[in-house]
Amino acid sequence: MTSTPPGALTIELITAATGRAELASAVTPPSGAVTLPSALPVAELATAAIGAASLAAASLAHARSVGRAPEPGELAPVVLDGPRITAAYRSEQVFTWSGAKPDAWAPASGFFETADGWVRTHGNYPHHGAALRRMLGLGDDAGRDEIAAALRTSTAAQGEDRAAAEGAIVGKVRTESEWRTHPHALAARTLPLVRRDVWEAAASPLAAAPLPDSTPPRPLSGVRVVDLTRVIAGPVATRTLALFGADVLRIDSPRLPEIDWQFLDTGQGKRSVLLDLSNPASRSALDTLLAHADVLVTGYRPGAVARFGLDPTTARARWPHLITATVDAWGPGPWEQRRGFDSIVQAVSGIAALHGTDAAPGALPAQALDHTAGYLLAAAVMNALETRHLSGAASHVAVSLARVAQSLLDAPRPPASEAPPVTPDESWRDRTVQIPLAGGGSVRCAAPAPVWNGAPLESAPLLPYGAAEPAW
């Protein structure tokens, strides 16, 4: 029996996350169907991203046990469960809270016609919805019909640019060919899928010290992670780190609370703290946490964290032992400072047009850019921890949704003969776990998809939002 060679997209993702192309052959075809129907290789994208996180964890565990990186063939094959991959990527489609499904999209979010085409908006967070209504001159209680009427009075490009200037989130629906010549697409194409900056080992004892516990029960046991992320991509990354054993402390502002069901969907294994970083006492508490942390993960626009001195350059100067990791919508380029989400990147990059009809644009079957970026970032963080463990050198790693979209669009596409059957495999809907909540009730969410020691990771508790103390 011969093994199936990895595809080009799998090789790209594994290499980007771990720096070692030869590890790609360890990710075998998943057991069971990955049901993410698309003209683009979304199933391979998902398998490769979760495979990358699983491989990076195994490689780190090997380095902690024997004091060196694994040689080719020393890591066991990574065999993922296809329905678990599907459920993980389509998590909002299986999530229930005490039996009820969440309303995933607010009235201010979605596709709207303009004077010359279509735009996609994002207003799930109240402050983003309010910004869109202000931009359009509408009242706070304006509904979808009023938003639609206002957007029809200008062109798609005008709406996109005006939103960027006024703090709202609007993306023009473009074709693939239109996006390929766009200045930001040209900038994204020059970037690596995972951006990585390895620093020289610092004089700090923390920088040179290997991770504790040479034979840990889980790859990230003893690792401390400060998590300043929200929505999907960043929280997926830090949830993955928590499931592999890290102590993850998520920090949110009390002035911008997270959407409740969204926090629960990605919160397994994390403790949650509310800190207002404009308050000196809260900022001091965060600084103390970072002085004794291993990793800082941020998921906000670059300027949003830089004003608090949490950008990679400033963090490196203050805490040279600290691995920093960022995920954002656009990455370096003309749109670097713009707000963005998975749905907006799909719209502007041609993905929405590719999945649409003559009547309206469409979308991928999941928020695949977000989930992929999250698993890739988690893999890159574990690779950076391995590097620091072996050499003392900390790193900065970064992933952007726009660059993930570029890899998906550039990858070889599945032939039309591999279109999903009329009755697709629905077994992924059973790949869920029920987790009780401390205050009563329970949630049902996607079961963990990464693997460790030949089996899928076990689920972890869901702790109350904002209830933890800012301490290790």
C-alpha positions as CSV (number, residue, x, y, z in Angstrom):
1,M,0.0,0.0,0.0
2,T,1.5,3.4,-1.0
3,S,0.9,6.6,0.8
4,T,-0.8,9.6,-1.0
5,P,1.8,12.3,-1.5
6,P,0.8,15.7,0.0
7,G,-0.7,18.3,-2.2
8,A,0.9,21.6,-3.0
9,L,-1.4,23.5,-0.6
10,T,-0.6,21.0,2.2
11,I,3.2,21.4,1.6
12,E,2.8,25.2,1.6
13,L,0.9,25.3,5.0
14,I,3.2,22.8,6.8
15,T,6.3,24.5,5.6
16,A,5.0,27.9,6.5
17,A,4.0,26.8,10.0
18,T,7.0,24.6,10.9
19,G,9.7,25.7,8.5
20,R,10.1,22.0,7.5
21,A,8.6,20.9,4.2
22,E,9.5,17.3,4.8
23,L,7.0,17.1,7.7
24,A,4.1,17.5,5.2
25,S,4.3,13.8,4.4
26,A,3.3,13.0,8.0
27,V,-0.2,14.4,7.4
28,T,-2.1,11.5,5.9
29,P,-5.5,11.7,4.2
30,P,-8.2,12.1,6.9
31,S,-10.4,9.3,8.0
32,G,-13.9,10.1,6.7
33,A,-15.2,12.9,4.5
34,V,-14.3,16.6,5.0
35,T,-17.6,18.2,4.0
36,L,-16.6,21.7,2.9
37,P,-17.9,21.9,-0.7
38,S,-16.3,24.5,-2.8
39,A,-14.7,25.1,-6.2
40,L,-11.6,25.9,-4.1
41,P,-9.6,23.3,-2.2
42,V,-11.1,24.2,1.2
43,A,-11.0,20.6,2.5
44,E,-7.3,20.4,1.9
45,L,-6.8,23.8,3.4
46,A,-8.6,22.7,6.6
47,T,-6.8,19.4,6.8
48,A,-3.4,20.9,6.3
49,A,-4.0,23.7,8.9
50,I,-5.2,21.3,11.6
51,G,-2.5,18.9,10.6
52,A,0.1,21.7,10.9
53,A,-1.0,22.4,14.5
54,S,-0.9,18.7,15.4
55,L,2.6,18.3,13.8
56,A,4.0,21.4,15.6
57,A,2.7,20.0,18.9
58,A,4.3,16.6,18.3
59,S,7.6,18.3,17.3
60,L,7.7,20.5,20.4
61,A,7.0,17.5,22.6
62,H,9.8,15.6,21.0
63,A,12.2,18.6,21.5
64,R,11.2,18.9,25.2
65,S,11.7,15.1,25.7
66,V,15.1,14.5,23.9
67,G,16.5,18.0,23.6
68,R,16.6,18.3,19.8
69,A,14.2,18.7,16.8
70,P,12.8,15.4,15.4
71,E,14.4,13.9,12.4
72,P,12.3,12.9,9.3
73,G,10.3,9.8,10.2
74,E,10.5,10.3,14.0
75,L,7.1,11.8,14.2
76,A,4.1,9.5,14.0
77,P,1.7,10.0,11.1
78,V,-1.0,12.5,11.8
79,V,-4.4,10.9,11.0
80,L,-7.3,13.4,11.4
81,D,-11.0,12.7,11.5
82,G,-12.7,14.2,8.5
83,P,-16.0,14.9,10.1
84,R,-14.3,16.4,13.1
85,I,-12.4,18.8,10.8
86,T,-15.7,19.7,9.2
87,A,-17.4,20.4,12.5
88,A,-14.5,22.4,13.8
89,Y,-14.6,24.7,10.7
90,R,-18.4,24.9,10.7
91,S,-18.5,25.3,14.5
92,E,-21.2,28.0,14.5
93,Q,-23.4,25.6,12.6
94,V,-23.3,22.9,15.4
95,F,-23.1,25.2,18.4
96,T,-26.1,25.3,20.7
97,W,-26.6,26.9,24.1
98,S,-29.1,25.0,26.3
99,G,-30.5,23.6,23.1
100,A,-30.8,27.0,21.2
101,K,-28.8,28.0,18.2
102,P,-27.2,31.5,18.1
103,D,-28.1,34.1,15.6
104,A,-24.7,34.3,13.9
105,W,-25.3,37.4,11.8
106,A,-26.7,40.8,12.9
107,P,-29.0,42.8,10.7
108,A,-26.1,45.2,9.8
109,S,-24.1,42.3,8.5
110,G,-24.4,40.8,5.0
111,F,-24.5,41.4,1.3
112,F,-26.1,44.6,0.0
113,E,-26.6,46.0,-3.5
114,T,-25.1,49.3,-4.4
115,A,-25.5,51.6,-7.4
116,D,-23.0,49.5,-9.4
117,G,-22.6,46.1,-7.7
118,W,-22.4,44.6,-4.3
119,V,-20.8,45.2,-0.9
120,R,-20.5,43.0,2.2
121,T,-20.8,44.7,5.6
122,H,-19.9,43.5,9.1
123,G,-21.9,44.8,12.1
124,N,-22.1,41.9,14.5
125,Y,-20.4,43.9,17.3
126,P,-22.7,46.8,18.4
127,H,-20.0,49.4,18.0
128,H,-19.4,48.3,14.4
129,G,-23.1,48.3,13.6
130,A,-23.4,51.8,15.1
131,A,-20.5,53.0,13.0
132,L,-22.2,51.7,9.8
133,R,-25.5,53.4,10.7
134,R,-23.7,56.7,11.5
135,M,-21.8,56.5,8.2
136,L,-25.1,56.1,6.3
137,G,-26.8,58.9,8.3
138,L,-29.3,56.5,9.9
139,G,-30.6,56.3,13.4
140,D,-29.5,53.8,16.0
141,D,-32.6,51.6,15.5
142,A,-32.3,51.5,11.7
143,G,-32.9,47.9,10.4
144,R,-31.7,46.0,7.4
145,D,-34.2,47.6,4.9
146,E,-33.0,51.1,5.8
147,I,-29.3,50.1,5.6
148,A,-30.0,48.5,2.2
149,A,-31.7,51.6,0.9
150,A,-28.9,53.9,2.0
151,L,-26.1,51.7,0.5
152,R,-27.9,51.7,-2.9
153,T,-27.3,55.4,-3.3
154,S,-23.5,55.1,-3.8
155,T,-21.1,52.9,-5.6
156,A,-19.4,49.9,-4.0
157,A,-16.0,51.5,-4.0
158,Q,-17.4,54.7,-2.4
159,G,-19.0,52.7,0.4
160,E,-15.8,50.7,1.0
161,D,-13.6,53.8,1.2
162,R,-16.0,55.9,3.2
163,A,-16.4,53.0,5.7
164,A,-12.6,52.8,6.1
165,A,-12.4,56.5,6.9
166,E,-15.3,56.5,9.3
167,G,-14.6,53.3,11.3
168,A,-17.3,51.1,9.7
169,I,-16.7,47.8,7.9
170,V,-17.7,47.5,4.2
171,G,-16.0,45.5,1.5
172,K,-16.6,45.8,-2.2
173,V,-17.4,42.5,-3.8
174,R,-14.7,42.0,-6.5
175,T,-13.9,39.3,-9.0
176,E,-10.7,37.3,-8.7
177,S,-9.2,39.2,-11.6
178,E,-10.1,42.5,-10.1
179,W,-8.5,41.6,-6.8
180,R,-5.3,40.2,-8.4
181,T,-4.4,43.7,-9.6
182,H,-5.4,45.5,-6.4
183,P,-2.5,47.2,-4.6
184,H,-3.1,45.3,-1.4
185,A,-3.3,42.0,-3.2
186,L,0.0,42.7,-4.9
187,A,1.5,43.5,-1.4
188,A,0.0,40.3,0.1
189,R,1.4,38.2,-2.6
190,T,5.0,39.2,-1.7
191,L,4.6,38.0,1.9
192,P,5.2,34.6,3.4
193,L,2.1,32.8,4.6
194,V,3.5,32.9,8.1
195,R,5.6,35.9,8.8
196,R,8.4,35.1,11.2
197,D,11.2,37.1,12.9
198,V,13.5,35.1,15.1
199,W,15.5,37.3,17.5
200,E,18.9,36.6,18.9
201,A,18.9,34.9,22.3
202,A,18.8,37.7,24.9
203,A,20.8,38.0,28.1
204,S,17.7,37.5,30.2
205,P,17.7,34.2,32.1
206,L,14.1,33.7,31.0
207,A,15.1,33.9,27.4
208,A,17.7,31.2,27.6
209,A,15.8,28.8,29.9
210,P,14.3,25.7,28.4
211,L,10.6,25.0,29.0
212,P,9.9,23.2,32.3
213,D,9.1,19.5,32.6
214,S,11.3,17.6,30.1
215,T,8.6,15.0,29.7
216,P,5.3,16.9,29.9
217,P,1.9,15.2,29.9
218,R,0.9,17.5,27.1
219,P,3.2,19.4,24.6
220,L,2.4,22.8,26.2
221,S,2.2,21.9,29.8
222,G,3.9,24.7,31.8
223,V,3.5,27.3,29.0
224,R,1.8,30.6,29.9
225,V,-0.1,32.5,27.2
226,V,-1.7,35.9,27.4
227,D,-4.5,36.1,24.9
228,L,-5.7,39.5,23.6
229,T,-7.9,38.2,20.7
230,R,-11.5,38.0,19.8
231,V,-13.9,36.8,17.1
232,I,-12.6,33.6,15.5
233,A,-9.1,33.4,14.2
234,G,-7.2,34.5,17.4
235,P,-9.4,32.6,19.8
236,V,-9.1,29.4,17.7
237,A,-5.3,29.8,18.0
238,T,-5.3,30.2,21.7
239,R,-8.0,27.5,22.2
240,T,-5.7,25.2,20.3
241,L,-2.8,26.1,22.6
242,A,-5.0,25.6,25.7
243,L,-6.1,22.1,24.5
244,F,-2.5,21.2,24.0
245,G,-1.8,22.1,27.7
246,A,-1.0,25.8,27.9
247,D,-2.3,28.0,30.7
248,V,-4.2,30.6,28.6
249,L,-5.4,33.8,30.2
250,R,-7.7,35.7,27.9
251,I,-7.9,39.5,28.4
252,D,-11.0,41.6,27.4
253,S,-12.0,45.2,27.9
254,P,-15.0,45.7,30.1
255,R,-16.0,48.5,27.6
256,L,-16.1,46.1,24.6
257,P,-17.5,42.8,25.8
258,E,-17.3,39.8,23.6
259,I,-20.4,38.3,22.0
260,D,-21.4,35.7,24.6
261,W,-21.9,32.6,22.4
262,Q,-18.8,33.4,20.3
263,F,-16.7,33.4,23.5
264,L,-18.2,30.0,24.5
265,D,-17.6,28.5,21.0
266,T,-13.8,29.2,21.2
267,G,-13.2,29.4,24.9
268,Q,-12.4,25.8,25.9
269,G,-9.6,25.6,28.5
270,K,-9.1,29.3,28.9
271,R,-9.4,31.6,31.9
272,S,-11.0,35.0,31.3
273,V,-10.1,38.3,32.8
274,L,-11.5,41.8,32.2
275,L,-8.9,44.6,32.2
276,D,-9.3,48.2,31.1
277,L,-5.8,48.9,29.8
278,S,-6.4,52.7,30.0
279,N,-6.5,52.2,33.8
280,P,-3.0,52.3,35.4
281,A,-3.7,49.5,37.8
282,S,-5.1,47.2,35.1
283,R,-2.1,48.0,32.9
284,S,0.3,47.2,35.7
285,A,-1.5,43.9,36.2
286,L,-1.0,43.0,32.5
287,D,2.7,44.0,32.6
288,T,3.2,41.7,35.6
289,L,1.5,38.9,33.7
290,L,3.7,39.4,30.6
291,A,6.9,39.5,32.6
292,H,6.1,35.8,33.6
293,A,4.4,34.7,30.4
294,D,5.9,32.7,27.5
295,V,3.6,33.9,24.7
296,L,1.5,37.1,23.9
297,V,-1.1,36.6,21.2
298,T,-2.9,39.6,19.8
299,G,-5.7,39.8,17.3
300,Y,-6.5,43.5,16.9
301,R,-5.4,46.0,14.2
302,P,-1.8,47.0,14.5
303,G,-2.5,50.5,15.8
304,A,-4.9,49.2,18.4
305,V,-2.2,47.3,20.3
306,A,0.7,49.7,19.6
307,R,-0.9,52.5,21.6
308,F,-0.7,50.2,24.6
309,G,2.9,49.3,23.9
310,L,2.0,45.7,23.0
311,D,3.3,45.8,19.4
312,P,6.1,43.2,18.7
313,T,8.9,45.8,18.7
314,T,8.0,47.3,22.1
315,A,7.2,44.0,23.7
316,R,10.6,42.6,22.6
317,A,12.4,45.5,24.2
318,R,10.5,45.1,27.5
319,W,10.2,41.3,27.7
320,P,13.0,39.7,25.5
321,H,12.0,36.2,26.5
322,L,8.4,36.7,25.2
323,I,7.2,35.1,22.0
324,T,4.7,37.4,20.3
325,A,2.1,36.3,17.8
326,T,-0.4,38.4,15.8
327,V,-3.3,37.6,13.5
328,D,-5.1,40.3,11.5
329,A,-7.3,40.8,8.5
330,W,-4.9,42.3,6.0
331,G,-1.2,42.1,6.9
332,P,1.3,44.7,5.7
333,G,0.3,46.8,2.8
334,P,-2.0,49.7,1.8
335,W,-4.9,48.3,3.9
336,E,-2.8,47.4,6.9
337,Q,-4.8,49.7,9.3
338,R,-8.2,48.8,8.0
339,R,-10.7,46.8,9.9
340,G,-11.7,43.5,8.5
341,F,-13.2,40.0,9.1
342,D,-13.2,36.7,7.2
343,S,-16.5,37.6,5.4
344,I,-15.0,40.9,4.2
345,V,-11.8,39.3,3.0
346,Q,-13.9,36.7,1.1
347,A,-15.9,39.6,-0.5
348,V,-13.0,41.7,-1.7
349,S,-10.7,38.9,-2.9
350,G,-13.1,37.3,-5.3
351,I,-14.1,34.3,-3.2
352,A,-17.6,35.6,-2.7
353,A,-18.1,36.2,-6.4
354,L,-16.8,32.7,-7.2
355,H,-19.3,31.1,-4.8
356,G,-22.2,33.3,-5.9
357,T,-24.9,33.2,-8.6
358,D,-26.3,35.7,-11.1
359,A,-28.6,36.8,-8.3
360,A,-26.1,37.5,-5.5
361,P,-22.6,36.8,-4.2
362,G,-22.0,33.8,-2.0
363,A,-19.5,32.5,0.6
364,L,-17.4,29.6,1.6
365,P,-19.3,26.9,3.5
366,A,-17.4,28.0,6.7
367,Q,-15.4,30.9,8.0
368,A,-12.4,29.0,6.6
369,L,-10.0,31.9,6.4
370,D,-10.5,32.5,10.1
371,H,-10.1,28.9,11.2
372,T,-7.1,28.3,9.0
373,A,-5.3,31.4,10.3
374,G,-6.0,30.3,13.8
375,Y,-4.6,26.8,13.5
376,L,-1.6,28.2,11.5
377,L,-0.8,30.7,14.2
378,A,-1.1,28.1,16.9
379,A,1.4,25.9,14.9
380,A,3.7,28.8,14.4
381,V,3.7,29.6,18.1
382,M,4.5,26.0,19.0
383,N,7.3,26.1,16.5
384,A,8.6,29.3,18.0
385,L,8.5,27.7,21.5
386,E,10.5,24.8,20.2
387,T,13.1,27.2,18.8
388,R,13.3,29.1,22.1
389,H,13.5,25.9,24.0
390,L,16.5,24.7,22.0
391,S,18.3,27.9,21.4
392,G,17.0,30.6,23.8
393,A,15.9,32.8,20.9
394,A,12.4,34.2,21.0
395,S,10.4,35.0,17.9
396,H,7.5,37.0,16.5
397,V,5.1,35.2,14.2
398,A,2.1,36.6,12.3
399,V,-0.7,35.4,10.0
400,S,-3.2,37.5,8.0
401,L,-6.5,36.4,6.6
402,A,-5.8,38.1,3.2
403,R,-2.6,36.1,2.8
404,V,-4.5,32.9,3.6
405,A,-7.1,33.8,1.0
406,Q,-4.3,34.3,-1.5
407,S,-2.9,30.8,-0.9
408,L,-6.4,29.3,-1.3
409,L,-7.0,31.2,-4.5
410,D,-3.6,30.3,-5.9
411,A,-3.7,26.6,-5.0
412,P,-4.6,23.8,-7.6
413,R,-8.4,23.4,-7.6
414,P,-10.3,20.1,-7.4
415,P,-11.7,18.9,-10.7
416,A,-15.4,19.5,-11.3
417,S,-15.9,15.7,-11.2
418,E,-15.2,15.9,-7.4
419,A,-18.2,18.1,-6.8
420,P,-20.1,17.1,-3.6
421,P,-22.9,14.6,-4.0
422,V,-26.5,15.7,-4.1
423,T,-26.9,14.3,-0.5
424,P,-23.7,15.3,1.2
425,D,-22.2,13.4,4.2
426,E,-23.8,14.9,7.3
427,S,-21.8,12.8,9.9
428,W,-19.9,15.9,10.9
429,R,-22.9,17.2,12.8
430,D,-22.4,14.4,15.3
431,R,-18.8,15.4,16.1
432,T,-19.8,17.6,19.0
433,V,-19.3,17.6,22.8
434,Q,-21.6,18.8,25.5
435,I,-19.9,21.0,28.1
436,P,-21.7,22.1,31.3
437,L,-21.5,25.8,32.3
438,A,-20.6,26.9,35.9
439,G,-23.7,29.1,36.1
440,G,-26.1,26.4,34.9
441,G,-27.0,25.1,31.5
442,S,-24.6,23.7,28.9
443,V,-23.4,24.2,25.4
444,R,-22.9,21.8,22.6
445,C,-19.9,22.7,20.4
446,A,-17.6,21.1,17.9
447,A,-15.3,18.5,19.3
448,P,-11.5,19.2,19.1
449,A,-10.0,18.3,15.7
450,P,-6.2,18.3,16.3
451,V,-4.6,15.1,17.4
452,W,-2.0,14.2,20.0
453,N,-0.5,10.7,20.6
454,G,-2.6,9.3,17.8
455,A,-6.0,10.4,19.1
456,P,-8.1,13.6,18.9
457,L,-7.6,16.0,21.7
458,E,-10.1,15.9,24.6
459,S,-12.4,18.8,25.2
460,A,-11.7,21.2,28.1
461,P,-14.0,23.1,30.6
462,L,-15.6,26.4,29.7
463,L,-15.0,28.9,32.5
464,P,-17.1,32.0,33.1
465,Y,-16.4,35.1,31.1
466,G,-14.4,37.7,33.0
467,A,-14.4,35.7,36.3
468,A,-10.7,35.0,36.7
469,E,-8.0,37.0,38.5
470,P,-5.1,38.5,36.5
471,A,-2.6,36.1,37.9
472,W,-0.7,32.9,37.0
